[in-house]
Amino acid sequence: FLSAVLTSVGLVNRGARNEESDSG
């Protein structure tokens, strides 16, 4: 369960960050 949650959160955070700042 924890693994799935961490993965989901990581993917969401990555997407949000990429959308906000597209530098890098």
N, C-alpha and C positions, 0 to 999 in steps of 0.2 A: 504493500500500500504506500508506504513512505516513498519508495523508489518512484512509483507512478506520479505521486504528488509533486515531488521535486522536479521530475522531468517536465511535467505539465507547467509548473510555475516557471521553470527555466525557459521553456519555449515561449510562453506568454511574455515574460520579461524581455526576452531577446527581440520579439516582434515589436513590442511597444517601443523599446529603445531604438530599434532600427527605423521605425516610423518617425519618431520624434527627431532624432539626429541621424542624418544619412552621411556622416563624415567618418571615414575609416574603412 
